[in-house]
Amino acid sequence: MGVLLELDNLKRLLEGFETTLLIALSSAVISIIVGMLLGSLMAFGSKIMVLACRVYLESIRIIPLLAWLFIVYFGLASWFDLHISAVLASVIVFSLWGGAEMMDLTRGVLTSVSKHQVESALALGMDSKKVIFNIIFPQSFLSLLPSSLNLFTRMIKTTALVSLIGAIDLLKVGQQIIELNLLRMPNASFVVYGVILMFYFSLCYSLSLYSSYLEKKFQYIRG
């Protein structure tokens, strides 16, 4: 454990973890806003809107996330003569990815509401807008929250890719510490990667447990 006590290495790991959380949290907030809006349009919008959303979704899913990171970080700088930081490029890419996944989740829960409930509400004289906002949206939110937490967990784990474009995240800091200490401390990689594993595990496992708790709670509420 000595490698963690030298030259404020543990502090550097914590700073790298902050960068990881910054990327994940910023991307998650943007993804929720964009995804819920586009998911609603995908569920209830025009055919052109649905087609545009489908193209966006498939484009994000077909092209690997790492390729998107390279395209945004290196491509935008080259094509438009821009200089963006690795962290900003990471937030852009993860927001695009998370927004697409959130859009599909939102569409799924909105269209899963029983047609019988919708038809009954319309028969009672409610218009389409009231049905959407008073019946479909409230029920869908209960199903969407656990799925959103699972998506956030995936985002946290996938942020490990951002080190490949130079973002100084948790994994990148760990690699730097190992490179500086490996000759003097052969077990440096084992210790540092072990600590990194614990960072990821403690956060992601906590979110996973909370997601399971919410899912069971909402199932009980729905009866």
trRosetta pair geometry for C-beta under 8 A, 3 or more apart (Angstrom, degrees):
i j d omega theta_ij theta_ji phi_ij phi_ji
1 4 5.5 -43 -177 27 70 116
1 5 6.9 61 133 -18 81 104
1 191 6.1 178 -95 -148 43 133
2 5 5.7 -65 -155 37 45 108
2 6 6.5 43 153 -28 75 106
2 185 6.9 -158 75 -106 106 144
3 6 6.1 -54 -148 26 34 112
3 9 6.1 -50 148 67 67 170
3 177 6.7 109 161 162 111 112
3 181 5.0 117 -131 147 114 165
3 185 5.2 -160 -69 88 114 165
3 188 4.7 130 -94 -124 161 88
3 191 5.5 134 44 82 124 143
3 192 6.5 -72 110 -55 136 97
4 9 5.2 -130 -142 86 36 114
4 10 4.6 57 177 -62 94 97
4 13 7.5 -33 -135 -2 94 140
4 191 6.7 -126 -34 149 101 122
4 192 7.5 166 -74 -91 86 70
4 195 6.7 125 -93 -59 131 158
5 9 7.2 -12 21 36 13 104
5 10 7.0 12 -82 -14 40 116
6 9 5.8 33 69 -14 65 118
6 181 7.3 132 68 -98 140 133
7 12 8.0 5 119 -17 87 131
8 11 4.1 -34 179 37 97 123
8 12 6.0 107 120 -27 84 89
9 12 5.5 -52 -150 34 36 114
9 13 6.5 39 151 -21 66 101
9 177 5.1 92 -147 -129 115 132
9 192 7.9 -83 164 -105 129 107
10 13 5.6 -49 -151 33 35 114
10 14 6.6 37 150 -19 64 102
10 195 7.9 -112 -117 -169 81 158
11 14 5.6 -53 -152 35 34 113
11 15 6.5 35 150 -19 65 103
12 15 5.5 -52 -149 36 35 112
12 16 6.4 37 150 -19 65 103
12 173 5.1 -178 145 -167 96 126
12 176 7.9 -99 152 80 142 121
12 177 6.8 155 87 -66 136 116
13 16 5.5 -52 -150 36 34 113
13 17 6.3 38 149 -22 65 103
13 170 6.5 48 -165 -144 70 79
13 173 5.6 174 -99 113 48 132
13 174 6.6 58 -112 -73 98 79
13 177 7.4 -22 -63 -25 95 152
13 192 7.7 -159 -89 -150 130 86
13 195 6.4 -13 -165 124 163 131
13 196 7.3 -126 -150 -79 118 76
13 199 7.5 -150 162 -56 109 147
14 17 5.4 -50 -148 34 34 115
14 18 6.6 42 148 -24 63 99
15 18 5.5 -45 -153 28 36 117
15 19 6.9 38 148 -18 62 99
15 168 7.9 -11 121 129 101 113
15 173 7.0 142 75 -92 87 157
16 19 5.6 -50 -155 32 37 112
16 20 6.6 41 147 -20 66 102
16 168 6.1 -105 -110 149 85 75
16 169 5.4 82 -174 156 87 30
16 170 4.1 132 127 -94 105 39
16 171 7.5 -169 165 18 132 32
16 172 6.5 -166 -138 60 125 79
16 173 3.4 -120 -59 3 146 138
16 174 7.1 -156 97 -24 167 74
17 20 5.4 -48 -150 34 37 116
17 21 6.4 35 152 -16 67 104
17 170 4.7 55 -80 -86 59 114
17 199 5.5 -122 -107 -161 126 141
18 21 5.8 -55 -148 39 31 109
18 22 6.2 38 151 -26 65 105
19 22 5.4 -49 -145 32 32 116
19 23 6.5 31 156 -17 64 103
19 87 6.5 -103 -159 -107 102 120
19 167 6.7 173 157 165 130 99
19 168 5.9 141 -22 90 174 70
19 169 4.8 -137 100 -107 114 59
19 170 7.2 -172 61 -34 93 63
20 23 6.1 -57 -154 35 28 108
20 24 6.3 19 155 -11 64 112
20 156 7.0 66 158 -153 106 74
20 159 5.0 126 -149 115 84 147
20 169 4.6 91 -71 -162 82 105
20 170 4.6 -18 -33 -11 139 106
20 171 7.9 100 -83 -4 125 79
21 24 5.7 -60 -141 44 32 108
21 25 5.6 25 164 -16 71 113
21 156 7.7 8 -100 -120 57 100
22 25 6.2 -56 -135 41 21 104
22 26 6.0 18 166 -14 60 114
22 87 7.0 -3 104 -163 124 125
23 26 6.3 -61 -143 40 20 106
23 27 6.1 16 161 -14 60 116
23 87 6.3 -128 -80 -154 100 79
23 90 4.9 -31 -137 120 128 125
23 91 5.7 -133 -138 -74 68 75
23 94 6.3 97 166 17 93 156
23 159 5.3 131 90 -130 131 125
23 162 6.3 -92 -137 -39 171 166
23 167 7.2 49 -68 177 145 154
23 169 6.9 -40 5 -99 140 123
24 27 6.0 -64 -147 41 23 108
24 28 6.1 26 156 -25 63 110
24 94 7.3 -97 -106 164 43 158
24 152 6.9 90 170 -167 105 77
24 155 4.8 133 -140 124 89 108
24 156 4.7 32 -121 -87 156 66
24 159 5.6 -75 -61 -50 97 139
25 28 5.6 -54 -144 33 29 113
25 29 6.5 29 159 -19 64 103
26 29 6.1 -55 -152 32 29 108
26 30 6.6 20 155 -9 63 109
26 91 4.9 -30 105 -131 128 121
26 95 7.6 -60 126 -67 80 110
27 30 5.9 -61 -149 43 31 107
27 31 5.8 35 154 -25 68 112
27 90 7.8 -81 -58 135 129 76
27 91 5.4 -152 -67 -145 86 61
27 94 3.6 -32 -128 111 155 114
27 95 4.7 -134 -138 -65 74 66
27 97 7.9 4 -176 56 129 92
27 98 5.3 123 154 5 98 145
27 155 5.9 -173 91 -160 127 139
28 31 5.5 -56 -142 37 28 114
28 32 6.4 32 158 -24 64 103
28 98 6.3 -119 -101 -170 44 161
28 151 7.7 142 -125 109 92 97
28 152 4.9 35 -116 -111 136 99
28 155 6.0 -170 -69 53 94 166
29 32 6.0 -53 -151 30 27 110
29 33 6.8 20 155 -12 61 107
30 33 6.0 -61 -152 39 32 107
30 34 5.9 17 160 -6 70 114
30 91 7.5 93 11 173 146 93
30 95 4.1 -18 97 -133 135 120
30 98 7.3 101 82 78 83 123
30 99 6.8 -55 127 -64 84 108
31 34 6.1 -62 -137 48 26 101
31 35 5.2 23 167 -19 66 121
31 94 7.6 -71 -53 139 123 74
31 95 5.7 -149 -60 -143 77 56
31 97 7.8 -35 -104 84 125 57
31 98 3.0 -57 -103 121 148 113
31 99 4.7 -133 -130 -63 64 56
31 101 7.3 -1 -168 57 127 91
31 102 4.9 137 159 -12 91 140
31 151 7.3 -148 130 136 146 133
31 155 7.8 -146 -2 -79 159 146
32 35 6.0 -55 -127 42 18 109
32 36 6.1 15 170 -16 59 111
32 102 6.0 -143 -99 -147 37 157
32 148 6.5 47 -104 -146 104 130
33 36 6.5 -62 -147 35 18 103
33 37 6.5 12 158 -13 57 113
34 37 6.0 -65 -152 40 28 109
34 38 6.0 13 161 -7 68 113
34 95 7.0 85 17 173 146 94
34 99 3.9 -23 96 -130 126 122
34 102 7.2 102 81 72 75 129
34 103 7.4 -51 126 -59 78 102
35 38 6.1 -60 -138 45 26 101
35 39 5.7 30 161 -24 65 113
35 98 6.8 -86 -47 137 132 70
35 99 4.7 -158 -60 -150 81 50
35 100 7.4 -73 -104 9 96 10
35 101 7.0 -32 -117 76 138 53
35 102 2.3 14 -174 99 169 113
35 103 4.5 -122 -146 -47 69 59
35 105 7.0 23 166 46 129 99
35 106 5.8 153 146 -13 85 127
36 39 5.6 -52 -136 38 26 115
36 40 6.4 31 159 -22 60 104
36 102 6.6 -52 -41 151 60 114
36 103 7.9 -123 -42 -95 17 53
36 106 5.1 163 -117 -100 49 150
36 144 7.9 71 -102 179 101 156
37 40 6.0 -57 -156 31 26 109
37 41 6.7 20 150 -12 62 107
38 41 5.5 -55 -149 40 38 112
38 42 6.0 42 151 -24 69 105
38 53 5.4 155 177 -120 103 114
38 56 7.5 -75 -169 78 150 151
38 99 6.8 70 22 169 139 97
38 103 4.2 -33 93 -115 111 121
38 106 7.6 119 78 59 64 138
39 42 5.4 -51 -144 35 32 114
39 43 6.3 27 156 -17 64 106
39 102 6.7 -101 -38 132 129 68
39 103 4.3 -172 -64 -152 80 49
39 104 7.1 -109 -106 -16 103 12
39 105 6.9 -49 -108 70 149 57
39 106 2.4 82 127 82 165 122
39 107 4.6 -132 -156 -40 82 69
39 110 6.7 149 146 -4 99 131
40 43 5.9 -58 -147 38 30 107
40 44 6.2 -26 171 29 66 108
40 45 7.7 93 119 -38 59 97
40 106 6.5 -58 -42 149 61 129
40 110 6.7 146 -108 -81 57 162
41 44 6.9 -81 -129 60 22 71
41 45 3.8 29 -175 -43 68 137
41 49 5.0 -104 166 162 108 131
41 50 7.7 -160 136 -72 76 55
41 53 6.4 165 96 -57 102 138
42 45 6.3 -5 -62 24 17 114
42 49 7.2 -139 -85 131 43 92
42 50 5.6 101 -144 -121 59 69
42 53 4.2 -126 -88 110 105 165
42 54 7.5 129 -134 -51 112 71
42 103 6.1 95 -8 174 144 100
42 104 7.9 -52 99 -93 167 43
42 106 7.6 110 47 89 116 99
42 107 4.4 -50 97 -90 122 126
43 106 7.3 -112 -24 128 124 83
43 107 4.8 -179 -61 -133 91 69
43 110 4.1 -21 -119 96 170 137
43 111 5.4 -153 -135 -50 106 93
44 110 7.4 -92 -30 152 97 141
44 132 6.8 17 -84 -113 162 138
45 49 3.4 -76 142 89 136 142
45 50 5.8 174 79 -49 98 74
45 53 7.6 119 50 -14 141 133
46 49 4.7 97 54 8 74 103
46 50 7.0 -136 98 -5 39 88
47 50 5.6 -52 -146 37 33 113
47 51 6.3 35 154 -21 65 105
48 51 5.7 -54 -149 36 30 112
48 52 6.4 31 153 -19 64 105
49 52 5.7 -52 -147 35 31 111
49 53 6.4 30 154 -16 64 106
50 53 5.8 -57 -150 38 30 111
50 54 6.2 32 152 -22 65 107
51 54 5.6 -55 -147 35 31 113
51 55 6.5 33 154 -20 65 103
52 55 5.8 -51 -150 33 31 111
52 56 6.5 33 151 -18 63 106
53 56 5.6 -54 -151 37 33 114
53 57 6.3 34 152 -21 66 106
53 103 6.2 -156 -165 168 112 140
53 107 7.9 138 141 -65 144 140
54 57 5.6 -52 -146 36 32 112
54 58 6.2 23 159 -12 66 108
55 58 6.2 -59 -143 42 27 104
55 59 6.1 31 157 -24 64 110
56 59 5.9 -57 -147 33 25 113
56 60 6.6 20 158 -15 62 107
56 100 6.1 -154 135 -105 90 102
56 103 7.6 27 98 55 121 167
57 60 6.2 -64 -156 36 27 106
57 61 6.3 14 155 -11 66 114
57 100 4.9 148 -117 -163 59 102
57 103 6.4 -129 -83 85 107 126
57 104 5.9 105 -134 -61 135 109
58 61 5.7 -61 -140 44 33 107
58 62 5.7 30 164 -22 71 111
59 62 6.3 -53 -134 35 22 105
59 63 6.4 -2 172 6 60 112
60 63 7.0 -71 -143 48 20 91
60 68 7.5 22 -137 -77 68 150
60 96 6.0 -169 -108 143 121 93
60 97 5.6 164 -173 -108 122 57
60 100 4.0 -165 50 -14 158 169
60 101 7.9 -118 117 -37 140 73
61 100 7.0 -151 -41 139 83 141
63 67 5.2 -111 174 81 94 130
63 68 5.9 110 117 -55 115 91
64 67 4.5 96 66 2 85 104
64 68 7.3 -149 100 -5 48 84
65 68 5.5 -51 -154 34 39 114
65 69 6.6 44 148 -23 66 100
65 93 6.8 111 -167 159 81 118
65 97 5.9 21 -114 -90 108 150
65 158 6.6 -13 113 -179 167 129
65 161 6.3 114 111 64 112 173
66 69 5.5 -48 -154 29 37 116
66 70 6.7 33 151 -14 65 102
66 161 5.5 -128 -91 -160 84 131
66 164 6.6 1 -143 72 104 155
67 70 5.8 -55 -152 38 35 109
67 71 6.2 38 150 -23 67 107
68 71 5.5 -52 -142 36 33 114
68 72 6.2 25 162 -13 67 107
68 93 4.7 138 125 -141 110 113
68 96 6.9 -146 -176 77 144 136
68 97 7.1 157 73 -56 164 107
69 72 6.3 -59 -145 40 25 102
69 73 5.9 8 165 -6 64 117
69 89 6.6 91 -155 139 67 110
69 90 6.8 15 -126 -100 104 65
69 93 5.2 -33 -84 -56 63 175
69 161 6.3 -164 -31 135 158 114
69 162 6.9 -157 -133 -107 140 57
69 164 6.9 86 110 78 147 107
69 165 5.3 -141 159 -33 111 136
70 73 6.2 -62 -131 47 24 100
70 74 5.4 -17 -176 23 66 116
70 75 7.1 79 130 -21 62 98
70 165 6.9 -163 -85 -88 54 113
71 74 7.2 -60 -114 56 10 81
71 75 4.3 -9 -170 3 52 143
71 76 7.7 72 142 -26 59 80
72 75 6.4 -12 -60 48 12 102
72 76 5.6 7 -167 -12 47 120
72 84 7.8 -61 153 76 87 143
72 89 4.7 153 116 -157 109 94
72 92 5.4 180 -166 91 150 128
72 93 5.3 -147 14 -62 151 101
73 76 7.2 -19 -99 33 3 100
73 77 6.9 -5 157 -10 44 116
73 84 7.1 -125 -127 80 56 103
73 86 6.3 25 -127 -117 131 65
73 89 3.9 66 -83 -173 83 166
73 165 4.5 148 -7 -162 176 141
73 166 8.0 155 -174 32 147 102
74 77 5.9 -66 -153 39 29 112
74 78 6.2 19 157 -15 67 114
74 165 7.7 -135 -33 -134 89 109
75 78 5.9 -65 -148 40 28 105
75 79 5.8 10 166 -8 70 115
76 79 6.2 -59 -129 45 26 100
76 80 5.6 -27 -172 32 66 113
76 82 5.3 -38 144 56 94 125
76 84 6.4 8 95 12 132 129
76 89 7.5 -170 35 -110 131 105
77 80 7.5 -65 -111 57 9 75
77 81 7.5 27 -178 -134 46 16
77 82 5.5 -106 -105 73 48 68
77 83 6.1 57 -125 -97 103 44
77 84 6.7 -131 -70 23 92 81
78 81 7.9 2 -175 -69 15 44
84 88 4.7 -112 179 85 102 126
84 89 5.3 123 112 -56 118 89
84 92 7.9 9 157 -10 154 139
85 88 4.6 95 56 8 84 101
85 89 6.9 -148 94 -3 44 86
85 167 8.0 89 149 -102 86 83
86 89 5.6 -54 -146 39 33 113
86 90 6.2 38 152 -24 65 106
86 162 6.6 123 157 177 103 95
86 165 4.9 168 -138 113 106 95
86 166 4.4 -150 -70 81 152 85
86 167 3.8 -154 126 -67 118 73
86 168 7.8 110 71 -8 133 61
87 90 5.6 -55 -151 34 30 114
87 91 6.5 31 152 -19 65 103
87 162 7.7 58 -105 177 48 139
87 167 5.3 121 -73 -129 60 109
88 91 5.7 -51 -148 34 34 111
88 92 6.5 37 152 -21 65 103
89 92 5.7 -52 -151 33 32 114
89 93 6.4 25 156 -14 66 108
89 165 6.3 -95 91 127 138 153
89 167 7.9 -141 60 -60 96 114
90 93 6.0 -59 -146 40 30 106
90 94 6.0 20 160 -11 67 112
90 159 7.2 64 -179 -140 131 83
90 162 4.2 20 -109 -120 137 128
90 165 7.2 -179 -64 59 92 129
90 167 5.4 14 -35 -63 143 156
91 94 6.1 -59 -137 45 26 104
91 95 5.9 30 159 -23 63 111
92 95 5.9 -60 -149 35 23 111
92 96 6.5 23 154 -18 61 106
93 96 5.7 -54 -151 34 32 111
93 97 6.3 26 154 -13 66 108
94 97 5.6 -53 -142 43 35 111
94 98 5.7 30 159 -14 69 111
94 155 6.0 89 -167 -147 120 106
94 158 7.5 153 -115 96 106 116
94 159 7.3 4 -88 -90 147 81
95 98 5.9 -53 -133 45 27 106
95 99 5.7 33 161 -25 62 110
96 99 5.9 -54 -141 35 22 112
96 100 6.6 23 157 -18 59 106
97 100 6.0 -58 -154 33 28 109
97 101 6.5 19 154 -11 65 108
98 101 5.7 -57 -145 42 34 108
98 102 5.8 32 157 -18 69 110
98 151 6.3 114 -141 160 89 119
98 155 6.0 13 -83 -86 122 127
99 102 5.7 -55 -139 41 27 110
99 103 6.1 37 155 -27 62 105
100 103 5.6 -50 -149 29 28 116
100 104 6.8 24 155 -15 61 104
101 104 5.9 -56 -153 36 33 108
101 105 6.4 32 150 -18 66 106
101 151 5.6 161 118 -132 131 126
102 105 5.5 -52 -145 38 35 113
102 106 6.1 37 155 -21 67 106
102 148 6.9 44 -119 -113 101 86
102 151 6.4 129 -74 150 81 173
103 106 5.8 -56 -147 36 27 110
103 107 6.3 28 154 -18 63 106
104 107 5.7 -50 -145 36 32 113
104 108 6.3 36 154 -23 63 106
105 108 5.7 -57 -152 34 30 114
105 109 6.6 17 159 -10 66 105
105 144 6.2 114 140 -135 109 85
105 147 4.9 172 -154 133 135 139
105 148 7.2 162 117 -70 157 66
105 151 7.0 -96 -30 -48 154 138
106 109 6.3 -60 -146 40 29 100
106 110 6.1 26 158 -18 66 112
106 140 7.4 64 -153 163 63 130
106 144 6.4 34 -99 -119 64 133
107 110 5.9 -62 -145 39 26 110
107 111 6.2 8 165 -5 65 114
108 111 6.4 -70 -146 44 22 98
108 112 6.2 25 157 -30 62 115
109 112 5.5 -55 -142 29 32 117
109 113 7.9 54 158 -39 58 82
109 140 4.1 120 131 -152 108 90
109 143 4.4 174 -131 88 124 123
109 144 5.0 -118 20 -65 167 89
109 147 7.5 -159 -48 22 128 148
110 113 6.8 -36 -175 -4 35 107
110 136 5.9 49 -151 168 75 117
110 137 7.7 2 -113 -87 94 54
110 140 5.1 12 -82 -107 57 153
112 140 7.6 128 51 -107 94 87
112 143 7.2 -78 70 93 138 174
113 117 6.2 -84 164 61 97 129
113 118 6.6 101 115 -46 111 106
113 135 7.0 119 -178 135 148 92
113 136 4.9 -129 3 -123 165 77
113 139 5.5 108 -107 82 110 137
113 140 6.6 -66 -52 -60 112 92
114 117 4.6 91 77 0 98 101
114 118 7.2 -171 100 -3 57 83
115 118 5.5 -56 -152 40 42 112
115 119 5.9 40 153 -19 74 107
116 119 5.9 -56 -144 39 28 109
116 120 6.2 31 155 -22 64 108
117 120 5.8 -55 -147 35 29 112
117 121 6.4 28 156 -19 64 106
117 135 6.0 177 145 180 115 132
118 121 5.9 -56 -150 35 30 110
118 122 6.4 27 154 -16 64 107
118 131 5.7 72 -140 -175 78 133
118 135 6.8 164 -92 106 62 145
118 136 7.2 31 -88 -66 104 105
119 122 5.7 -55 -147 39 32 111
119 123 6.2 35 153 -23 65 107
120 123 5.6 -55 -148 35 30 114
120 124 6.5 28 153 -18 64 106
121 124 5.8 -57 -151 35 32 110
121 126 4.5 -40 164 45 90 136
121 130 7.5 -157 166 107 122 96
121 131 4.8 136 108 -110 140 98
121 134 7.8 164 -148 84 143 110
121 135 5.5 -102 -61 -37 160 157
122 125 7.9 115 179 -18 31 8
122 126 6.2 -87 -89 65 35 81
122 128 7.7 19 -99 -80 106 60
122 131 6.4 -7 -61 -71 80 143
126 130 4.4 -123 -169 90 101 125
126 131 5.3 126 121 -59 122 81
126 134 7.2 -113 -153 55 144 135
126 135 7.9 101 120 -17 163 125
127 130 5.3 92 55 13 70 103
127 131 7.2 -129 102 -8 35 92
128 131 5.6 -56 -150 34 33 114
128 132 6.4 32 155 -20 67 105
129 132 5.8 -55 -150 35 31 110
129 133 6.2 8 162 -1 68 112
130 133 6.2 -64 -135 49 28 96
130 134 5.2 -4 176 8 69 125
130 135 7.9 58 134 -3 64 96
131 134 6.7 -62 -114 51 15 91
131 135 5.2 -35 -165 33 57 122
131 136 6.4 51 141 -15 72 104
132 135 7.4 -23 -64 51 6 80
132 136 5.0 -38 -140 41 44 126
132 137 6.2 57 155 -27 63 100
133 136 7.7 6 -28 49 16 86
133 137 5.5 -4 -134 15 36 135
134 137 7.6 51 -6 40 13 99
134 138 7.0 -9 -178 -5 29 120
135 138 6.9 -73 -152 36 12 102
135 139 6.7 -4 165 -4 54 116
136 139 6.4 -74 -155 43 25 103
136 140 5.9 20 159 -20 66 118
137 140 5.7 -62 -140 38 27 111
137 141 6.4 36 162 -31 65 102
138 141 6.0 -49 -152 21 29 114
138 142 7.5 30 153 -19 58 99
139 142 6.1 -53 -166 25 38 111
139 143 7.2 22 148 -6 67 106
139 222 7.7 82 -143 -108 92 113
140 143 5.8 -64 -157 42 41 105
140 144 5.7 38 151 -27 75 114
141 144 5.5 -59 -138 36 30 112
141 145 6.5 41 165 -36 66 98
142 145 6.7 -45 -153 13 24 110
142 218 4.2 157 180 -154 103 128
142 221 6.7 -132 -139 76 144 131
142 222 6.7 153 121 -55 155 110
143 146 7.4 -64 -172 35 36 98
143 147 7.0 22 147 -6 67 119
143 218 7.0 -178 -73 136 45 147
144 147 5.7 -71 -155 47 40 111
144 148 5.8 45 152 -30 76 107
145 148 5.6 -53 -146 31 30 114
145 149 6.7 30 156 -18 63 102
145 214 5.7 -103 110 158 115 145
145 218 7.4 152 49 -52 116 149
146 149 5.7 -54 -153 34 35 111
146 150 6.6 36 151 -19 66 103
146 211 4.6 107 -152 -168 79 82
146 212 7.5 96 -143 -70 123 22
146 214 4.8 -176 -76 89 92 111
146 215 4.2 53 -92 -66 164 92
146 218 7.2 -131 -23 21 117 137
147 150 5.6 -52 -150 35 35 114
147 151 6.5 38 150 -20 65 103
148 151 5.6 -52 -151 34 34 113
148 152 6.5 36 150 -20 65 103
149 152 5.5 -50 -148 35 35 114
149 153 6.5 41 150 -22 64 101
149 207 5.5 -169 178 179 101 96
149 208 7.9 167 134 -90 109 31
149 210 6.4 -128 -166 94 156 99
149 211 4.0 -165 92 -87 131 106
149 214 7.1 120 4 33 147 144
150 153 5.5 -48 -151 31 34 116
150 154 6.7 36 150 -18 63 102
150 208 7.5 66 -105 -111 73 69
150 211 5.5 109 -55 -154 79 162
151 154 5.6 -52 -152 35 35 113
151 155 6.5 41 148 -24 65 102
152 155 5.4 -48 -151 30 35 117
152 156 6.7 39 151 -22 65 99
152 207 6.5 -125 92 -167 107 149
153 156 5.8 -50 -153 29 33 112
153 157 6.7 25 153 -11 64 106
153 204 4.9 99 -153 -144 97 85
153 207 4.8 -179 -80 99 104 134
153 208 6.0 74 -109 -63 159 81
153 211 7.4 -74 -24 -25 133 146
154 157 5.9 -59 -150 41 33 108
154 158 5.9 25 157 -16 69 114
155 158 5.9 -64 -141 42 27 106
155 159 6.6 46 156 -41 63 94
156 159 6.0 -41 -160 5 30 116
156 200 7.0 157 138 -140 107 80
156 203 6.2 -135 177 114 158 126
156 204 5.8 -164 84 -80 134 96
156 207 7.7 141 8 14 146 156
157 160 6.8 -28 169 -6 48 109
157 200 6.4 84 -104 -163 73 121
157 204 6.2 49 -57 -94 101 147
158 161 6.0 -15 172 2 70 112
159 162 5.5 -24 -173 2 67 117
159 169 6.0 -167 147 -154 106 159
159 170 8.0 70 107 26 116 101
160 163 6.6 -32 -180 7 51 111
160 169 7.4 -152 -112 99 36 140
160 170 7.9 -58 -100 68 72 96
160 171 4.9 80 -140 -30 80 153
161 164 5.8 -41 -179 15 61 117
162 165 6.2 -60 -165 40 54 97
162 167 3.9 -23 147 44 107 140
162 169 5.4 87 77 -19 114 139
162 172 7.9 -75 99 -30 79 122
163 166 7.5 71 -170 -66 39 7
163 167 6.1 -94 -85 64 38 78
163 168 7.9 67 -115 -110 78 22
163 169 5.6 -106 -65 42 87 103
163 171 4.8 -100 -34 88 148 107
163 172 3.8 -179 -127 -63 108 95
163 175 7.0 115 -179 8 145 137
166 172 7.7 83 -165 -127 27 151
167 172 6.5 -177 94 -15 56 150
168 172 5.1 -126 -135 93 41 135
168 173 6.1 70 180 -59 83 86
169 172 5.2 94 46 12 62 104
169 173 7.1 -122 101 -5 30 92
170 173 6.1 -59 -151 36 26 109
170 174 6.4 27 153 -19 62 109
170 196 5.8 140 150 -134 109 97
170 199 6.1 -151 -158 102 151 155
170 200 7.7 169 100 -56 154 91
171 174 5.6 -56 -151 36 33 115
171 175 6.5 34 153 -20 66 103
171 196 6.4 87 -96 -156 61 145
172 175 5.7 -52 -150 34 33 112
172 176 6.5 34 152 -19 64 104
173 176 5.7 -55 -151 35 33 112
173 177 6.4 33 153 -19 66 105
174 177 5.8 -55 -148 35 32 111
174 178 6.4 31 154 -19 65 106
174 192 4.8 148 -156 158 92 114
174 193 6.4 105 171 -81 138 56
174 195 7.6 -176 -111 72 117 99
174 196 4.9 -17 -77 -61 157 135
175 178 5.7 -54 -147 36 31 112
175 179 6.4 33 155 -21 65 106
176 179 5.8 -54 -148 34 30 112
176 180 6.5 24 157 -15 63 109
177 180 6.0 -62 -151 39 29 108
177 181 6.2 -8 164 9 66 119
177 188 7.1 -152 131 174 85 116
177 192 5.4 168 90 -116 123 145
178 181 6.4 -82 -141 52 24 90
178 182 5.5 44 167 -60 69 102
178 188 5.2 153 -129 121 65 110
178 189 4.8 59 -138 -89 129 73
178 192 5.3 -132 -65 45 95 154
178 193 7.7 28 -72 -38 137 89
179 182 6.3 -25 -125 -5 21 116
181 184 5.7 -72 -161 54 62 101
181 185 4.8 -10 159 38 101 111
181 188 4.3 154 103 -111 109 156
182 185 6.9 -81 -122 68 19 65
182 186 7.0 49 -174 -114 63 37
182 188 5.3 -121 -90 48 53 131
182 189 6.6 31 -107 -38 102 97
184 188 7.9 67 71 -45 74 130
185 188 4.2 97 97 -53 106 98
185 191 7.9 -36 146 19 129 133
187 190 4.8 -48 -170 38 76 119
187 191 5.9 74 133 -22 88 101
188 191 6.0 -62 -149 40 31 107
188 192 5.9 20 162 -12 70 114
189 192 6.1 -59 -137 43 27 104
189 193 5.7 16 169 -8 66 115
190 193 6.5 -61 -138 45 18 101
190 194 6.0 25 157 -26 58 114
191 194 5.7 -61 -151 34 24 116
191 195 6.6 22 155 -17 63 104
192 195 5.8 -54 -153 33 32 108
192 196 6.4 32 150 -17 65 105
193 196 5.3 -50 -145 38 38 115
193 197 6.2 47 152 -26 66 101
194 197 5.6 -49 -150 31 31 115
194 198 6.7 30 151 -18 62 103
195 198 5.7 -54 -153 34 34 112
195 199 6.7 41 148 -23 65 100
196 199 5.6 -49 -153 29 35 115
196 200 6.6 27 154 -10 66 105
197 200 6.0 -61 -152 42 31 105
197 201 5.8 26 156 -19 69 114
198 201 5.6 -54 -133 41 29 110
198 202 5.9 30 167 -22 66 108
199 202 6.5 -60 -147 33 19 105
199 203 6.7 4 162 -5 57 113
200 203 6.4 -72 -153 43 26 102
200 204 5.7 6 166 -4 68 120
201 204 6.3 -65 -134 47 23 99
201 205 5.5 18 171 -16 65 118
202 205 6.4 -55 -133 39 17 106
202 206 6.4 20 161 -21 56 112
203 206 6.0 -60 -152 34 25 111
203 207 6.6 20 155 -13 63 108
204 207 5.7 -56 -149 39 33 110
204 208 6.2 37 152 -23 66 107
205 208 5.4 -52 -146 35 34 115
205 209 6.4 36 155 -20 65 102
206 209 5.9 -53 -149 35 30 110
206 210 6.4 26 153 -16 63 108
207 210 5.7 -56 -146 39 32 110
207 211 6.2 37 153 -24 66 106
208 211 5.6 -52 -147 34 30 114
208 212 6.6 30 153 -18 63 104
209 212 5.8 -55 -152 36 32 111
209 213 6.4 35 150 -21 65 106
210 213 5.4 -50 -148 35 34 116
210 214 6.4 34 154 -18 66 104
211 214 5.9 -54 -148 36 30 109
211 215 6.3 33 153 -22 64 106
212 215 5.6 -54 -147 34 31 114
212 216 6.5 28 156 -15 65 105
213 216 6.1 -59 -151 38 29 106
213 217 6.2 28 153 -20 65 111
214 217 5.5 -56 -144 38 31 113
214 218 6.1 25 160 -16 68 108
215 218 6.1 -57 -145 38 26 105
215 219 6.4 30 154 -21 61 107
216 219 5.6 -54 -148 34 31 114
216 220 6.5 33 152 -20 64 104
217 220 5.7 -56 -156 33 31 112
217 221 6.5 31 148 -19 65 104
218 221 5.3 -47 -145 34 39 114
218 222 6.3 36 155 -16 67 104
219 222 5.9 -56 -146 40 30 107
220 223 7.5 35 177 -76 31 30
